[in-house]
Amino acid sequence: MSKPTVTILTPSYNRAHTLPRVFESLQKQTYKDFEWLVIDDGSTDNTKELVEEFQKNSDFKIRYYHHENQHKFLTFFRGIDLAEGKYFSPLDSDDALLQDSIEILVKTWESIPDSQDIVFVCSLCEDQFGNLVGDRFPKDPLISSIFDMRYKFKVKGDKWGMGKTEIYKKMKLNFDDLSGKGFIPEGVFQFQFDKLGLHYFINKVTRIYFRDKEDEFSLANQFYDDKNAFGLAENYKAFLNTYHSKFFSNPKTLVRNVGGYLKFSIIDGRSFAKTINELDSSLMKTLASFFYPIFKIIN
């Protein structure tokens, strides 16, 4: 059997109540050469039985895997290892796609010359009420780094898209250090995109982001909790180690991220030496050393 062009990955933990929405939106896709990879991160609900029903009724390939709870980040990278598609898109277990979303992204990829060094095609999102989430890009296409998109062009809000599977596989992470540490923000790996190539931003809506403030399983509603201190410190560290050369053009942004790194490193119980030594840049080490006593007092 030939491999699909696209892998859609959905990590899921106790999401049997929202997975039908994801499935129905995939079933309606105009582009059919994709697989849906569902990785069950230790659910205690009826996720397994539900996905088995999806498999009986789908017109696309569905693969289901289960493992003990490891949190979304590690589940995500297991999905990358298992992905068979040339292109790869993560789709949360409580979201949905417009019916032509996969077609739009694949056709966009097919139109891009290899010489442009693109690693990800990124599009817009809307909420379940049809409202645009965040801002449009200043032009279409916008070829840019993630950093410049956010801090030069000032584009805010959640975005979604499709990358090359081979690019994801090139990302370097120490999973031994990250395993068993709870919630890890996606920035820990997403910032690496800017080391590997450019993003191709388009002003087309492809993902429906469902706002659900009452959902007790929604990480978005608990993102900056102290209980997530390890992952948040890792996220800020990844930002500083990727973008330290941007200090002289964006000093406030870098200083703000130094502050976030120090705050959550201290809450996480890291020593001064560990906190400083894990920064790659001499300048960031100096800034962190200068501000450390202040954050030690206020924390």
Backbone as CSV, one residue per row, in Angstrom:
resi,resn,N_x,N_y,N_z,CA_x,CA_y,CA_z,C_x,C_y,C_z
1,MET,0.846,-1.197,0.000,0.000,0.000,0.000,0.885,1.252,0.000
2,SER,0.564,2.199,-0.852,1.353,3.422,-0.937,1.122,4.296,0.287
3,LYS,2.141,5.089,0.617,2.034,5.945,1.786,1.223,7.198,1.456
4,PRO,0.512,7.732,2.434,-0.281,8.942,2.208,0.615,10.158,2.026
5,THR,0.090,11.177,1.396,0.834,12.424,1.229,0.907,13.205,2.531
6,VAL,-0.145,13.105,3.341,-0.256,13.921,4.556,-0.551,13.039,5.767
7,THR,0.092,13.353,6.871,-0.265,12.779,8.169,-0.860,13.875,9.038
8,ILE,-2.073,13.638,9.528,-2.696,14.508,10.515,-2.573,13.813,11.862
9,LEU,-1.911,14.446,12.811,-1.695,13.849,14.128,-2.587,14.514,15.174
10,THR,-3.282,13.696,15.927,-4.072,14.183,17.054,-3.675,13.449,18.327
11,PRO,-2.899,14.081,19.203,-2.693,13.530,20.546,-3.978,13.729,21.348
12,SER,-4.360,12.744,22.146,-5.648,12.842,22.833,-5.567,12.285,24.244
13,TYR,-6.112,13.041,25.185,-6.213,12.568,26.568,-7.622,12.875,27.081
14,ASN,-8.421,11.818,27.256,-9.804,11.942,27.732,-10.609,12.942,26.908
15,ARG,-10.552,12.781,25.586,-11.240,13.691,24.673,-12.306,12.990,23.839
16,ALA,-12.863,11.936,24.360,-13.909,11.235,23.609,-15.092,12.158,23.310
17,HIS,-15.273,13.188,24.125,-16.395,14.112,23.926,-16.141,15.130,22.818
18,THR,-14.887,15.302,22.376,-14.604,16.259,21.301,-14.058,15.607,20.031
19,LEU,-13.543,14.395,20.134,-12.970,13.736,18.954,-13.960,13.575,17.791
20,PRO,-15.265,13.337,18.035,-16.179,13.255,16.892,-16.166,14.499,16.017
21,ARG,-15.946,15.660,16.621,-15.878,16.901,15.850,-14.677,16.886,14.918
22,VAL,-13.546,16.405,15.403,-12.351,16.296,14.566,-12.613,15.318,13.433
23,PHE,-13.137,14.157,13.773,-13.402,13.126,12.760,-14.349,13.623,11.676
24,GLU,-15.427,14.249,12.067,-16.407,14.723,11.084,-15.794,15.743,10.131
25,SER,-14.924,16.595,10.653,-14.300,17.589,9.769,-13.307,16.927,8.818
26,LEU,-12.647,15.868,9.254,-11.734,15.144,8.372,-12.510,14.353,7.325
27,GLN,-13.619,13.808,7.725,-14.454,13.034,6.794,-14.966,13.907,5.646
28,LYS,-15.108,15.186,5.879,-15.634,16.117,4.878,-14.551,16.723,3.983
29,GLN,-13.296,16.363,4.195,-12.216,16.986,3.432,-12.326,16.705,1.937
30,THR,-12.053,17.728,1.146,-12.061,17.568,-0.313,-10.809,16.834,-0.790
31,TYR,-9.761,16.872,-0.001,-8.519,16.178,-0.321,-8.459,14.921,0.534
32,LYS,-8.276,13.772,-0.084,-8.430,12.502,0.621,-7.134,11.728,0.841
33,ASP,-6.024,12.175,0.292,-4.790,11.391,0.411,-4.068,11.734,1.717
34,PHE,-4.704,11.371,2.818,-4.106,11.630,4.128,-4.457,10.493,5.083
35,GLU,-3.673,10.414,6.136,-3.968,9.493,7.236,-4.204,10.312,8.488
36,TRP,-5.013,9.752,9.379,-5.240,10.372,10.687,-4.599,9.490,11.732
37,LEU,-3.617,10.024,12.407,-2.879,9.302,13.429,-3.361,9.792,14.793
38,VAL,-4.049,8.939,15.517,-4.561,9.279,16.847,-3.704,8.567,17.884
39,ILE,-3.065,9.334,18.766,-2.266,8.738,19.830,-2.927,9.058,21.157
40,ASP,-3.386,8.021,21.808,-4.118,8.110,23.059,-3.118,8.150,24.217
41,ASP,-3.065,9.301,24.882,-2.072,9.526,25.927,-2.593,9.073,27.298
42,GLY,-2.973,7.790,27.360,-3.394,7.220,28.635,-4.801,7.591,29.059
43,SER,-5.716,7.755,28.105,-7.089,8.130,28.446,-7.770,7.069,29.298
44,THR,-8.691,7.540,30.133,-9.501,6.628,30.946,-10.961,6.620,30.501
45,ASP,-11.262,7.340,29.422,-12.623,7.330,28.880,-12.705,6.297,27.759
46,ASN,-13.687,6.423,26.882,-13.911,5.424,25.828,-13.279,5.817,24.493
47,THR,-12.116,6.478,24.558,-11.443,6.924,23.337,-11.165,5.753,22.390
48,LYS,-10.649,4.663,22.908,-10.287,3.515,22.061,-11.493,2.998,21.287
49,GLU,-12.597,2.783,21.975,-13.801,2.267,21.316,-14.336,3.267,20.291
50,LEU,-14.239,4.532,20.630,-14.721,5.571,19.712,-13.916,5.570,18.420
51,VAL,-12.585,5.518,18.532,-11.738,5.524,17.335,-11.961,4.262,16.510
52,GLU,-12.224,3.148,17.149,-12.526,1.914,16.418,-13.789,2.079,15.582
53,GLU,-14.760,2.815,16.094,-15.959,3.113,15.312,-15.630,4.041,14.145
54,PHE,-14.771,5.021,14.391,-14.333,5.894,13.296,-13.700,5.067,12.180
55,GLN,-12.859,4.108,12.548,-12.161,3.291,11.559,-13.127,2.505,10.678
56,LYS,-14.235,2.113,11.242,-15.236,1.352,10.478,-15.953,2.226,9.463
57,ASN,-16.029,3.514,9.743,-16.870,4.401,8.935,-16.111,5.447,8.119
58,SER,-14.797,5.451,8.208,-14.041,6.507,7.535,-13.713,6.136,6.091
59,ASP,-13.487,7.166,5.271,-13.024,6.943,3.901,-11.555,7.349,3.769
60,PHE,-10.847,7.377,4.901,-9.414,7.641,4.930,-8.799,6.738,5.988
61,LYS,-7.488,6.616,5.942,-6.778,5.719,6.855,-6.692,6.323,8.252
62,ILE,-7.033,5.516,9.261,-6.898,5.935,10.657,-6.023,4.922,11.382
63,ARG,-4.994,5.426,12.055,-4.161,4.562,12.900,-4.278,5.038,14.347
64,TYR,-4.436,4.088,15.244,-4.622,4.390,16.661,-3.529,3.729,17.490
65,TYR,-2.945,4.507,18.401,-1.937,3.989,19.318,-2.265,4.471,20.726
66,HIS,-1.933,3.647,21.702,-2.165,3.997,23.100,-0.873,3.815,23.883
67,HIS,-0.606,4.728,24.783,0.491,4.535,25.730,0.117,5.165,27.058
68,GLU,0.883,4.859,28.092,0.643,5.467,29.396,0.866,6.980,29.298
69,ASN,0.199,7.710,30.177,0.205,9.169,30.087,1.620,9.739,30.119
70,GLN,1.960,10.506,29.076,3.272,11.143,28.967,3.169,12.645,28.718
71,HIS,1.962,13.136,28.600,1.662,14.520,28.248,1.854,14.744,26.741
72,LYS,1.272,15.831,26.293,1.120,16.072,24.859,2.450,16.173,24.122
73,PHE,3.440,16.809,24.735,4.691,17.081,24.039,5.362,15.794,23.563
74,LEU,5.554,14.831,24.462,6.209,13.583,24.096,5.317,12.745,23.185
75,THR,4.018,12.833,23.388,3.080,12.146,22.506,3.200,12.679,21.080
76,PHE,3.367,13.980,20.975,3.534,14.636,19.677,4.738,14.067,18.927
77,PHE,5.851,13.921,19.621,7.047,13.436,18.930,6.983,11.941,18.642
78,ARG,6.221,11.192,19.409,5.981,9.805,19.012,5.206,9.801,17.689
79,GLY,4.279,10.731,17.545,3.526,10.845,16.304,4.416,11.167,15.117
80,ILE,5.406,12.008,15.325,6.344,12.319,14.243,7.097,11.060,13.822
81,ASP,7.521,10.270,14.790,8.230,9.021,14.480,7.349,8.062,13.679
82,LEU,6.057,8.070,13.966,5.136,7.134,13.320,4.570,7.655,11.995
83,ALA,4.721,8.943,11.737,4.100,9.551,10.560,4.629,8.953,9.262
84,GLU,3.720,8.683,8.341,4.079,8.133,7.033,3.979,9.161,5.917
85,GLY,3.353,10.281,6.176,3.135,11.274,5.134,4.355,12.124,4.838
86,LYS,4.400,12.678,3.641,5.446,13.639,3.279,5.274,14.922,4.070
87,TYR,4.006,15.300,4.277,3.675,16.497,5.035,3.014,16.105,6.352
88,PHE,3.106,17.004,7.322,2.672,16.674,8.681,1.946,17.862,9.291
89,SER,0.759,17.598,9.867,0.004,18.646,10.557,-0.497,18.134,11.895
90,PRO,-0.214,18.845,12.971,-0.817,18.508,14.260,-2.196,19.152,14.366
91,LEU,-3.172,18.395,14.782,-4.530,18.916,14.934,-5.034,18.528,16.312
92,ASP,-5.317,19.524,17.141,-5.732,19.241,18.509,-7.048,18.475,18.559
93,SER,-7.239,17.797,19.669,-8.380,16.903,19.815,-9.705,17.629,20.019
94,ASP,-9.673,18.952,20.094,-10.925,19.702,20.251,-11.127,20.722,19.132
95,ASP,-10.407,20.554,18.021,-10.510,21.488,16.905,-11.233,20.862,15.724
96,ALA,-11.314,21.614,14.639,-11.905,21.107,13.403,-11.278,21.850,12.229
97,LEU,-11.460,21.307,11.025,-10.949,21.929,9.813,-12.080,22.321,8.890
98,LEU,-11.873,23.372,8.103,-12.784,23.650,7.013,-12.630,22.545,5.976
99,GLN,-13.609,22.333,5.137,-13.616,21.144,4.273,-12.511,21.141,3.214
100,ASP,-11.968,22.306,2.892,-10.898,22.344,1.892,-9.533,22.663,2.512
101,SER,-9.404,22.508,3.823,-8.181,22.922,4.515,-6.947,22.154,4.056
102,ILE,-7.035,20.833,4.041,-5.876,20.041,3.641,-5.532,20.297,2.178
103,GLU,-6.541,20.439,1.340,-6.313,20.717,-0.081,-5.574,22.044,-0.261
104,ILE,-5.987,23.071,0.465,-5.332,24.377,0.378,-3.856,24.270,0.731
105,LEU,-3.556,23.581,1.814,-2.173,23.503,2.277,-1.303,22.666,1.348
106,VAL,-1.830,21.549,0.863,-1.047,20.710,-0.065,-0.789,21.452,-1.367
107,LYS,-1.799,22.099,-1.914,-1.608,22.848,-3.164,-0.621,23.998,-2.980
108,THR,-0.655,24.619,-1.822,0.311,25.684,-1.551,1.718,25.118,-1.529
109,TRP,1.899,23.988,-0.833,3.216,23.345,-0.814,3.685,23.010,-2.225
110,GLU,2.802,22.490,-3.045,3.177,22.078,-4.407,3.562,23.260,-5.289
111,SER,3.140,24.465,-4.902,3.446,25.663,-5.698,4.760,26.328,-5.300
112,ILE,5.381,25.865,-4.234,6.575,26.527,-3.697,7.840,25.881,-4.258
113,PRO,8.704,26.646,-4.916,9.974,26.094,-5.407,10.873,25.668,-4.243
114,ASP,11.613,24.601,-4.433,12.525,24.123,-3.392,13.559,25.184,-3.010
115,SER,13.876,26.052,-3.952,14.909,27.067,-3.715,14.515,28.079,-2.642
116,GLN,13.235,28.130,-2.266,12.791,29.113,-1.278,13.056,28.670,0.162
117,ASP,13.495,27.449,0.361,13.899,26.978,1.686,12.775,27.133,2.716
118,ILE,11.585,26.706,2.334,10.416,26.796,3.206,10.314,25.519,4.045
119,VAL,10.019,25.690,5.335,9.867,24.524,6.210,8.428,24.339,6.677
120,PHE,7.595,25.378,6.530,6.229,25.286,7.051,5.325,26.251,6.294
121,VAL,4.139,25.770,5.925,3.096,26.630,5.365,2.104,26.919,6.484
122,CYS,1.874,28.194,6.758,1.088,28.603,7.915,-0.118,29.436,7.474
123,SER,-1.267,29.143,8.059,-2.517,29.795,7.658,-3.244,30.359,8.876
124,LEU,-4.430,30.879,8.657,-5.195,31.546,9.699,-6.168,30.581,10.382
125,CYS,-6.648,31.007,11.547,-7.656,30.255,12.289,-8.857,31.157,12.569
126,GLU,-9.995,30.530,12.747,-11.172,31.243,13.228,-11.771,30.454,14.384
127,ASP,-12.600,31.126,15.185,-13.248,30.396,16.277,-14.549,29.771,15.781
128,GLN,-15.255,29.094,16.685,-16.461,28.371,16.276,-17.604,29.296,15.872
129,PHE,-17.418,30.603,16.125,-18.440,31.573,15.750,-18.097,32.293,14.439
130,GLY,-16.995,31.883,13.814,-16.603,32.476,12.543,-15.749,33.718,12.671
131,ASN,-15.301,34.033,13.880,-14.461,35.206,14.095,-12.991,34.851,13.886
132,LEU,-12.285,35.704,13.173,-10.864,35.479,12.948,-10.121,35.513,14.276
133,VAL,-9.237,34.546,14.479,-8.412,34.516,15.690,-7.124,35.276,15.398
134,GLY,-6.937,36.400,16.075,-5.731,37.186,15.854,-5.774,37.990,14.574
135,ASP,-4.589,38.240,14.007,-4.441,39.145,12.867,-4.182,38.395,11.569
136,ARG,-4.491,39.064,10.465,-4.061,38.595,9.152,-2.586,38.929,8.959
137,PHE,-1.964,38.276,8.004,-0.585,38.596,7.656,-0.577,39.842,6.772
138,PRO,0.471,40.657,6.831,0.470,41.918,6.090,0.460,41.749,4.578
139,LYS,0.857,40.575,4.089,0.740,40.270,2.672,0.620,38.763,2.496
140,ASP,0.220,38.353,1.305,-0.009,36.938,1.023,0.632,36.594,-0.327
141,PRO,1.693,35.771,-0.325,2.293,35.152,0.863,3.274,36.083,1.552
142,LEU,3.443,35.853,2.845,4.508,36.472,3.608,5.546,35.390,3.865
143,ILE,6.751,35.607,3.388,7.832,34.648,3.610,8.736,35.237,4.683
144,SER,8.774,34.563,5.827,9.388,35.179,6.999,9.732,34.104,8.027
145,SER,10.546,34.483,8.990,10.756,33.651,10.170,9.556,33.809,11.097
146,ILE,9.431,32.882,12.045,8.402,33.029,13.075,8.664,34.288,13.889
147,PHE,9.919,34.523,14.220,10.279,35.681,15.039,9.850,36.979,14.374
148,ASP,10.183,37.155,13.102,9.825,38.394,12.414,8.318,38.520,12.237
149,MET,7.644,37.418,12.006,6.183,37.464,11.898,5.575,38.048,13.166
150,ARG,6.080,37.605,14.312,5.524,38.058,15.588,6.013,39.446,15.993
151,TYR,7.316,39.721,15.809,7.897,40.912,16.415,8.222,42.031,15.421
152,LYS,8.388,41.714,14.158,8.584,42.743,13.137,7.250,43.145,12.522
153,PHE,6.460,42.134,12.125,5.183,42.416,11.476,4.018,42.479,12.462
154,LYS,4.291,42.163,13.741,3.320,42.326,14.827,2.031,41.529,14.614
155,VAL,2.143,40.347,14.060,0.970,39.500,13.835,0.698,38.693,15.098
156,LYS,-0.503,38.804,15.609,-0.876,38.117,16.837,-1.904,37.024,16.555
157,GLY,-2.034,36.138,17.506,-3.093,35.138,17.438,-2.639,33.772,16.970
158,ASP,-3.457,32.777,17.267,-3.168,31.394,16.937,-3.183,31.176,15.423
159,LYS,-2.223,30.403,14.930,-2.151,30.053,13.510,-2.045,28.528,13.387
160,TRP,-2.192,28.032,12.168,-2.145,26.575,11.964,-1.642,26.287,10.555
161,GLY,-1.027,25.124,10.376,-0.556,24.819,9.034,0.029,23.439,8.902
162,MET,0.963,23.321,7.967,1.487,22.012,7.576,2.982,22.129,7.282
163,GLY,3.769,21.236,7.886,5.202,21.214,7.656,5.637,19.964,6.933
164,LYS,6.896,19.911,6.593,7.463,18.697,6.025,7.857,17.760,7.161
165,THR,7.464,16.519,7.045,7.770,15.547,8.094,9.276,15.445,8.307
166,GLU,10.033,15.508,7.238,11.484,15.376,7.358,12.087,16.510,8.173
167,ILE,11.464,17.680,8.157,11.959,18.812,8.938,11.721,18.558,10.428
168,TYR,10.535,18.074,10.759,10.260,17.739,12.162,11.271,16.719,12.688
169,LYS,11.617,15.764,11.842,12.538,14.706,12.274,13.964,15.231,12.498
170,LYS,14.261,16.421,11.978,15.588,17.009,12.163,15.725,17.761,13.484
171,MET,14.634,17.988,14.164,14.674,18.760,15.405,15.401,17.980,16.492
172,LYS,16.260,18.671,17.209,17.097,18.030,18.212,16.598,18.382,19.616
173,LEU,16.168,17.347,20.338,15.664,17.528,21.687,16.178,16.402,22.573
174,ASN,16.402,16.704,23.826,16.825,15.688,24.781,15.586,15.159,25.495
175,PHE,15.030,14.073,24.969,13.780,13.558,25.513,13.968,12.957,26.907
176,ASP,15.171,12.517,27.224,15.420,12.000,28.572,15.225,13.104,29.608
177,ASP,15.672,14.317,29.279,15.517,15.436,30.209,14.065,15.904,30.308
178,LEU,13.292,15.720,29.225,11.929,16.232,29.178,10.892,15.222,29.657
179,SER,11.254,13.961,29.653,10.307,12.906,30.000,9.918,12.964,31.468
180,GLY,8.628,12.813,31.733,8.132,12.757,33.097,8.080,14.090,33.797
181,LYS,8.188,15.204,33.054,8.232,16.527,33.675,6.937,17.306,33.477
182,GLY,5.884,16.636,33.029,4.602,17.318,32.888,4.484,18.100,31.592
183,PHE,3.747,19.197,31.663,3.428,20.002,30.487,4.664,20.691,29.920
184,ILE,4.885,20.518,28.611,5.979,21.183,27.897,5.364,22.002,26.753
185,PRO,5.530,23.319,26.735,4.968,24.123,25.648,5.582,23.780,24.290
186,GLU,4.821,23.991,23.246,5.265,23.641,21.897,6.422,24.507,21.411
187,GLY,6.599,25.682,22.016,7.700,26.541,21.614,9.055,25.886,21.770
188,VAL,9.162,24.908,22.675,10.434,24.224,22.893,10.959,23.618,21.599
189,PHE,10.043,23.177,20.720,10.502,22.695,19.413,10.183,23.676,18.284
190,GLN,9.115,24.448,18.403,8.708,25.317,17.293,9.745,26.379,16.963
191,PHE,10.436,26.889,17.971,11.460,27.897,17.702,12.557,27.347,16.787
192,GLN,12.741,26.023,16.805,13.784,25.427,15.972,13.493,25.572,14.481
193,PHE,12.235,25.789,14.131,11.913,26.020,12.725,12.743,27.161,12.148
194,ASP,12.967,28.189,12.968,13.702,29.353,12.477,15.183,29.062,12.267
195,LYS,15.672,27.940,12.779,17.040,27.511,12.503,17.117,26.676,11.228
196,LEU,15.969,26.186,10.776,15.933,25.232,9.669,15.408,25.808,8.365
197,GLY,14.772,26.951,8.422,14.240,27.541,7.192,13.202,28.604,7.498
198,LEU,12.411,28.948,6.479,11.431,30.023,6.590,10.002,29.493,6.557
199,HIS,9.086,30.314,7.057,7.659,30.017,6.984,7.044,30.731,5.768
200,TYR,6.009,30.109,5.243,5.259,30.647,4.106,3.849,30.906,4.622
201,PHE,3.549,32.187,4.931,2.290,32.542,5.575,1.245,32.952,4.530
202,ILE,0.048,32.389,4.655,-1.029,32.707,3.709,-2.281,33.151,4.462
203,ASN,-3.031,34.065,3.854,-4.227,34.619,4.487,-5.478,33.822,4.125
204,LYS,-5.427,32.535,4.416,-6.595,31.675,4.233,-6.876,30.957,5.545
205,VAL,-8.138,30.886,5.903,-8.534,30.214,7.133,-8.650,28.714,6.864
206,THR,-7.976,27.913,7.690,-8.041,26.462,7.510,-8.448,25.720,8.789
207,ARG,-8.272,26.337,9.929,-8.542,25.648,11.201,-9.600,26.386,12.004
208,ILE,-10.477,25.623,12.625,-11.478,26.195,13.528,-11.046,25.889,14.954
209,TYR,-10.769,26.942,15.677,-10.294,26.833,17.057,-11.485,27.038,17.986
210,PHE,-11.798,26.028,18.773,-12.959,26.090,19.656,-12.545,26.639,21.022
211,ARG,-13.136,27.753,21.376,-12.862,28.379,22.667,-13.765,27.738,23.710
212,ASP,-13.178,27.103,24.700,-13.950,26.392,25.718,-13.297,26.611,27.073
213,LYS,-13.636,27.716,27.718,-13.007,28.074,28.982,-13.408,27.144,30.124
214,GLU,-14.462,26.394,29.930,-14.931,25.526,31.008,-14.293,24.141,30.965
215,ASP,-13.515,23.859,29.920,-12.969,22.512,29.768,-11.808,22.305,30.733
216,GLU,-11.979,21.437,31.693,-10.962,21.232,32.723,-9.678,20.645,32.166
217,PHE,-9.722,20.062,30.953,-8.537,19.455,30.381,-7.779,20.415,29.468
218,SER,-8.279,21.628,29.321,-7.659,22.564,28.390,-6.391,23.157,28.993
219,LEU,-5.248,22.819,28.413,-3.974,23.366,28.883,-3.899,24.874,28.689
220,ALA,-4.598,25.362,27.658,-4.550,26.791,27.370,-5.068,27.610,28.550
221,ASN,-6.008,27.040,29.316,-6.586,27.763,30.434,-5.713,27.702,31.682
222,GLN,-4.660,26.888,31.686,-3.811,26.725,32.861,-2.326,26.924,32.490
223,PHE,-2.077,27.612,31.380,-0.743,27.639,30.788,0.323,28.129,31.768
224,TYR,0.060,29.247,32.439,1.107,29.859,33.261,1.021,29.468,34.738
225,ASP,0.378,28.361,35.042,0.359,27.857,36.411,1.772,27.503,36.869
226,ASP,2.030,27.706,38.156,3.337,27.344,38.703,3.624,25.856,38.544
227,LYS,2.586,25.038,38.491,2.797,23.597,38.347,3.459,23.256,37.008
228,ASN,3.410,24.191,36.062,4.036,23.989,34.758,5.413,24.647,34.683
229,ALA,6.006,24.939,35.839,7.240,25.736,35.873,8.364,25.107,35.057
230,PHE,8.532,23.790,35.137,9.619,23.156,34.387,9.475,23.430,32.893
231,GLY,8.300,23.136,32.351,8.082,23.307,30.921,8.173,24.749,30.477
232,LEU,7.665,25.663,31.306,7.734,27.079,30.953,9.174,27.575,30.959
233,ALA,9.972,27.115,31.923,11.391,27.481,31.925,12.081,26.966,30.674
234,GLU,11.755,25.737,30.275,12.334,25.174,29.054,11.920,25.972,27.822
235,ASN,10.693,26.448,27.823,10.187,27.231,26.696,10.943,28.551,26.566
236,TYR,11.088,29.250,27.682,11.836,30.517,27.658,13.305,30.270,27.304
237,LYS,13.869,29.211,27.820,15.266,28.880,27.497,15.433,28.629,26.002
238,ALA,14.500,27.882,25.416,14.567,27.608,23.979,14.491,28.901,23.175
239,PHE,13.636,29.820,23.620,13.522,31.118,22.940,14.848,31.863,23.002
240,LEU,15.437,31.939,24.187,16.685,32.689,24.353,17.840,32.047,23.594
241,ASN,17.883,30.732,23.575,18.976,30.045,22.872,18.817,30.103,21.363
242,THR,17.599,30.321,20.893,17.364,30.452,19.444,17.567,31.882,18.971
243,TYR,17.117,32.858,19.772,17.023,34.236,19.289,17.950,35.226,20.002
244,HIS,18.968,34.749,20.699,19.832,35.672,21.442,20.475,36.725,20.542
245,SER,20.683,36.397,19.270,21.308,37.367,18.354,20.372,38.525,18.013
246,LYS,19.104,38.419,18.395,18.121,39.477,18.123,18.126,40.557,19.206
247,PHE,19.008,40.444,20.184,18.938,41.348,21.329,19.036,42.816,20.920
248,PHE,19.960,43.160,20.041,20.187,44.574,19.744,19.085,45.176,18.871
249,SER,18.324,44.346,18.168,17.189,44.861,17.398,15.879,44.757,18.175
250,ASN,15.824,43.860,19.169,14.601,43.650,19.942,14.934,43.471,21.436
251,PRO,15.583,44.464,22.043,16.041,44.280,23.432,14.921,44.000,24.428
252,LYS,13.788,44.692,24.301,12.692,44.486,25.255,12.173,43.056,25.202
253,THR,12.066,42.507,23.998,11.578,41.145,23.837,12.507,40.150,24.513
254,LEU,13.799,40.323,24.306,14.762,39.386,24.893,14.828,39.539,26.409
255,VAL,14.808,40.764,26.908,14.841,40.973,28.357,13.583,40.385,29.004
256,ARG,12.455,40.577,28.368,11.205,40.022,28.899,11.285,38.496,28.989
257,ASN,11.904,37.880,27.999,12.039,36.422,28.020,13.088,35.957,29.021
258,VAL,14.105,36.765,29.258,15.043,36.462,30.337,14.292,36.433,31.665
259,GLY,13.408,37.429,31.854,12.616,37.476,33.077,11.730,36.249,33.241
260,GLY,11.075,35.828,32.169,10.244,34.632,32.235,11.065,33.396,32.558
261,TYR,12.243,33.312,31.953,13.121,32.167,32.206,13.547,32.109,33.664
262,LEU,13.937,33.253,34.207,14.375,33.284,35.605,13.225,32.965,36.551
263,LYS,12.077,33.545,36.299,10.925,33.321,37.174,10.610,31.839,37.305
264,PHE,10.474,31.164,36.170,10.032,29.776,36.230,11.177,28.812,36.560
265,SER,12.405,29.202,36.272,13.540,28.384,36.709,13.633,28.356,38.230
266,ILE,13.399,29.513,38.854,13.442,29.597,40.312,12.278,28.823,40.933
267,ILE,11.081,28.987,40.365,9.926,28.234,40.861,10.167,26.739,40.722
268,ASP,10.855,26.354,39.649,11.153,24.943,39.403,12.236,24.409,40.333
269,GLY,12.885,25.296,41.074,13.900,24.864,42.027,15.281,24.655,41.426
270,ARG,15.546,25.247,40.266,16.861,25.104,39.643,17.894,25.978,40.353
271,SER,19.095,25.484,40.432,20.178,26.250,41.051,20.579,27.412,40.142
272,PHE,21.259,28.376,40.730,21.774,29.500,39.945,22.685,28.993,38.831
273,ALA,23.589,28.072,39.167,24.555,27.574,38.178,23.847,26.892,37.011
274,LYS,22.867,26.066,37.315,22.145,25.364,36.245,21.370,26.357,35.383
275,THR,20.729,27.316,36.041,19.940,28.316,35.312,20.800,29.088,34.322
276,ILE,21.970,29.506,34.737,22.839,30.322,33.889,23.551,29.471,32.834
277,ASN,24.054,28.331,33.247,24.879,27.524,32.344,24.104,26.931,31.175
278,GLU,22.781,26.822,31.297,22.009,26.250,30.200,21.683,27.262,29.104
279,LEU,22.106,28.495,29.285,21.972,29.502,28.232,23.209,29.450,27.342
280,ASP,23.001,29.516,26.028,24.103,29.369,25.081,24.908,30.646,24.881
281,SER,24.253,31.788,25.015,24.879,33.069,24.684,25.520,33.713,25.909
282,SER,26.725,34.240,25.739,27.397,34.955,26.828,26.586,36.164,27.264
283,LEU,25.975,36.849,26.299,25.166,38.022,26.636,23.957,37.627,27.468
284,MET,23.275,36.536,27.091,22.118,36.098,27.863,22.532,35.626,29.249
285,LYS,23.687,34.981,29.353,24.201,34.574,30.668,24.425,35.797,31.552
286,THR,24.997,36.858,30.956,25.271,38.079,31.717,23.978,38.731,32.187
287,LEU,23.002,38.840,31.292,21.715,39.438,31.662,21.019,38.623,32.748
288,ALA,21.013,37.304,32.572,20.355,36.438,33.554,21.045,36.527,34.912
289,SER,22.364,36.602,34.911,23.118,36.724,36.166,22.798,38.044,36.870
290,PHE,22.645,39.108,36.086,22.347,40.424,36.641,20.962,40.462,37.287
291,PHE,19.973,39.885,36.607,18.595,39.960,37.096,18.237,38.858,38.095
292,TYR,19.066,37.819,38.182,18.734,36.665,39.031,18.427,37.051,40.482
293,PRO,19.256,37.874,41.147,18.961,38.212,42.552,17.599,38.875,42.735
294,ILE,17.196,39.684,41.755,15.899,40.364,41.838,14.771,39.342,41.799
295,PHE,14.836,38.419,40.858,13.782,37.417,40.727,13.801,36.430,41.882
296,LYS,14.971,36.202,42.442,15.070,35.317,43.607,14.309,35.919,44.785
297,ILE,14.392,37.233,44.935,13.701,37.914,46.034,12.192,37.931,45.816
298,ILE,11.758,38.285,44.596,10.311,38.436,44.366,9.602,37.100,44.244
299,ASN,10.352,36.010,44.026,9.735,34.705,43.971,9.726,34.046,45.335
